[in-house]
Amino acid sequence: MNPPVRVLYLAGSGRSGSTLVTTVLGQYDGVFAAGELRYLWQRGEVENRPCGCGRPLRDCPLWSGVRRELPTDRAAAIAAGLRGRLRMRGLPTLLRRHRRGVRPVPVHPDDATLADLYAAVARHTGARVVVDSSKLPPYGALVGALPGIELRVLHLVRDPRATAFSWRRRRGLDGDADPELMSRPPVGKAALLWLVWNTVTVRLWADRAPTGYLRVRYEDLTAEPEATLARIAAFAGVDPDGGPFTGPATVRLTPTHSVAGNPSRHRTGPVPITADVQWRHDLSRWSYALVTALTVPGLRRFGYPWRRGVPAPAGAGRPARGGPAAAGGRSVGVGRAGSTGHEEG
């Protein structure tokens, strides 16, 4: 009998550092940076968008091997089925099922295919850990219930004012030359999504700390990049000393085979990890006030200040010792390279 596939699932709100974290982790031995696997069927198979290596996904040698084991002729139907099963309006039912100890996302005929996907990825890459940066908590709950999966959840959190500002930037889905833009929700909607996805992530998995859940903040990573990524690697179960750091705040990235995600997943070579703080100056007062008002419960939970210009203190938002989200005793941060314009999903 084959051992379970260990999946490190990056959960939380978009624009919180998932693309950079995925790409950096993909440089460690035994780790495969899969990207946002929930989009494999639509963006990868149906639309044939670029793999992280730059080739159209159907032309990528690695994914060609994986695809031979999957019912690719049903990709559009599988994608539509996932969209229907993971709608936000289903969150109350999902949380009620979770509280009752019932599988949060009901069984579906496509589940066998999804389990086969992760098994095929592990076989073709030889990875001990598959990093899935899909973020959406309902999809993570679905994956965690699949047979043959060992799920570990990395909860990425960033100041909601920063994420709302980042969502408003105009970016091509796969780079500046792509006429199709990434989603640009209004700041109010971005704030509500931040609150909902982060709250649901805590409710689904925080009680699995320290072995199954780790909460990580963008602000702390940009303060201590190398130490933070080492902690994340150790949580995932890989050698924390095998990373791509060439200095305390610089990584050397080689191409990955990630599916979907921020276009920065295509970036290679030396990449500095620095805090993107443009939002502190350029986010309008009205937008700042609106996002703050809508996310008050999350600001308190994760240790973010209400007032403008007050930086989030390092380690703030850490659960009390022994609490359900202690995750190894410390809340650490995750981030994006920012001063170079490097945006993360």
N, C-alpha and C positions, 0 to 999 in steps of 0.2 A: 504494500500500500504506500502511495506517495505521501511524503510529508506535506502538511498544509503550506500554502503560499502565504508568506508574511507580507501584508500590505500596509504600508505607512500611508494613512489617509490624511491629507491636509484639508482641514475643515475650517469654516468661518466665512467671513465676508471677502469679496473680491478686493483687489488693490491693497492687499495686506502683506505682500511679500512672497506669495506662493511660487511664482515662476522662478525667482532667484533661488529660493530654498531648494526647489526641485532640481534645478540645473546644477547647483553646487553639490547636492547629495549624489547626483548621478555621476560625479567624478570619483566617488569612493568605490573601492573594490567590493564587488558583490551587490551593488545597488543599481537598479535600472530606473531611470527617470522616465516614467511612462507619460507624464503630463495629465491632461484632463480626459481620462478614459471614458467618461460618460459621453463625450463628444466623438468618440472613435467612429461610431456608426454613421453620423450625419456629416460632420466636417471631414472626417478621414475617408470613409468608404464612399459615401454618396457624392460629396463635393470634391474629393481628391485634393484637399488642401495640403500644403507642405508639411512634411515631417520636420522635426527639429533639425535633422541633418541637411535640410534644404530641398530634398527631392519631393515630388508629389508622393503622397503616402503609398499609393498603389505601386509606385516604382521603387520604393525603398526595399532593399534586399531583406532587411530584418523583418519588416512588417509583411513582406510577401510570404515569408515562411509562416508567420502567425496566421495570416489570412487564409492560408490553405486548410487550416483546421477549423475554420468558422463558416457559418452559413451566410456568406457575404451577399448572396442574392436576396436576403431578407433584411439587409441593413436599414433600409428606409422604414420598414415596419417596426423593427426593434427600436429605432430612434423615436418614432412616433409613440410607441408604447411607453418608453421611459418618460417622455414629456407628459403624457397623461397620468402616469403613476406618481409623479414627483411634484405635482402642482402645489403651490403654497396653500391653497384652500384646504388641502388635505392634512395640514400640520396638526390641527387639534386632534383629529383621529389618530394620527401617528403617535402623538405624545400620550394619548390615553392608552393605546395599545402597549406602548413602552412601559408605562406605569403598572400595567397589569401583568407584565412579564411575557407578553405575547409579541411575536415577530412584528416590528413596527410597520414594515411594508409587506402587505400580503403576498403570498406565493403567487407566482405567475409562470406560465410556460416558458418565457424567455429566460428565466433564472438559470436554467441549465446551460444556456449559451453564454451567459455572463460569467458563470463559474469556469466554463471552458476557456474563455478569453484570458482570465488571469493565470490559469494553469499553462496555457500555451505560451504566454509571455514569459513565465518563469522558465519553461523548458528551453525556449529558443535563445534566451539571454543568459541562462545559467545564474540568474540573480538569486540571492538569498532574500532580498528585500525589493519589492516593487513599490515605487513611490507614485501614488495617484493623487494629483492635485485638483480633483474635481470640486472640492470645497463644499458643495451643496450637502447639508446634513442629511436630508432624506436619502440621497444616493449612497452616502456613507453607511447609513443604517441598512440599506438594501445589501450592499456589498458585505457588511459584517455578518449578515445572516446566511450568506451563500455557503454551500458545503465546500470544504477544503480551503477555507480562508482563515488566517489568523490576523485580525485587525488591530492595529495600533493607531491611535488618533493623535495627530499633531494639530493643536488648535492655534491658529495664527490670528493675532489681534493687532489692530492699529488704531490710532486715534480716529474717531469717526469724521472729524472735520477734515483730516488729511485724505481719507478715502473718498469722501464726497467731492473734494476738490479734484482728486486724481481722475475720478469717473468723468468729469466734464472735459478733460483733454481730448482733443480730436486725434485719433490714432487709427491707422488702417489695421484690419484684423490680422494681417500677416506682414505688416511693415508699411512704411510711408507710401509705397507705390500701389498699395491695395486700395481700390476704390470703395470696398466694403468696410465701413467703420465699425470699430468696437462699440458696444452699447454705451450710451451716454445718458443715464437716467438723471432727472432733475435732482437737485441736492436733497430735497425733502424725501423723495423716494429712496435715494441712496442711503439716507440716514435710517429710514425704517427697515430697509433690507439689512443694514449693518446690525441693528438691534435684534431683529428676528433671527438671523442666521447665527449670531454669536450666542444668543440666549438658548436657542434650540441645541446648539452644539454642547453647551454646558449641561443641559438637562439630559441629553442622551448619553454622555460619556464621562462626565467629570468624576463620577463615583468609581471609575475604573483606574484612577491614578493610584500609585505611581507607575505601574507597569503597562497600562493600556491607554493612558491619556497624559499628554503633556501640553500645558498652555505656554505659548511663546509670544512675546510682544516685539513688534517691529522696532520700537524705540530702544529696547535693550540690545538687540542684535547690532544696531548701528553704533552703539557704544562699545560693544565687545564682540566683534564679528567672529573671530576665530574660536574663542571660548564657547560662544553660544552654539555655533555649528557643531563643535565637538560634543556638546551635551545632546544635541538633537541626534547626532549619529549614534551615540551611545544608547539613547532611548530606542532607536530603531534596531539596535542589536548588531551594529557593525563597528569595526575598529575606528575609534574617534581620532586616531593619530594618522589616518591615511588620507586626509583631505587635500584639496588643491591649493592651500594657502601658500603664497610666496612671501607674505608679510602679514602683520596682524590684521590688516584691513584690505588685502588684495588677494583675489583668487585668479587662477589661470584656468579658463574653461575650454574644454574640447566639445565638439558637437555631440548632442544627445539625439535620441529618437523620440522626443516627446510629441504627444498628440495635443493639438490645440493649446490654448494658453496665450499669455501676452507675447507679442512679437519679439520681445527681448530674449525669448528662449533660443533664438537663432544666434545670439551674440557669442563670440568666442574670443580667446586671447586673454590678456590681463584685464580684469574688471575690478575697479575699486568699489568697496561697499561703504557708502557714505549716506548720511541722513538726507532725505529729500524734505526740506522745510519750506519750500516755496509757498505752500498753503498759508503759512503763518503771516505772510505779508500780502498775498494776493487774493485770499478768500474774502469776499465782501463781508461787511459787518452784519448785513441782513442774513446772509447764508450761514455765517458762524452762529448767530443767535438761533436760527431755525434748527440747525443740526444739533446744537447743544440742548435745546428744549426737547427735541424728539428722542434724544438718546440718554437722558439723565440716568435711568437705571443702569445702563451699561457703563457710563462714565464712573459711577460709584463702584460698580463691581470690579472693573479692570484698572482702577486707579488713575483715571485721567482727570486733569483739572478742568474746571468750568471756565475760568477766566482766560482770555487771550494773552499770549505772550508768556504764560507760565509753563515751562517744560514739564513733561511727565517725569516724576522722579524714578530713578532706576529701581527696578524690582517692585514698584508700586502695583497694587492689585493682586499681590501674592496672597493666596489663601492662608488662613491660620494654620499653624503647624498641626499636622495630622488631619487637616480638613480634606474633603473629598477631591479637591483639585490640587493637592500639594505637589503631585507630579515630580517626585524626587526632591522635594524640599525647596524648590525655587522656581519662580516664574521667570522665564528668560525671553529674550526678544528675537524677532525675526525681521528681516528687512529687505530693502531694495537699494540698489545703487541710485543715488538721486542727483548729485551735482552734475553728472554727465548726461542727465536726461533719461536715464535707464529706468523704465517703468516696469513694475512687476504686477502680475495679476492677483 
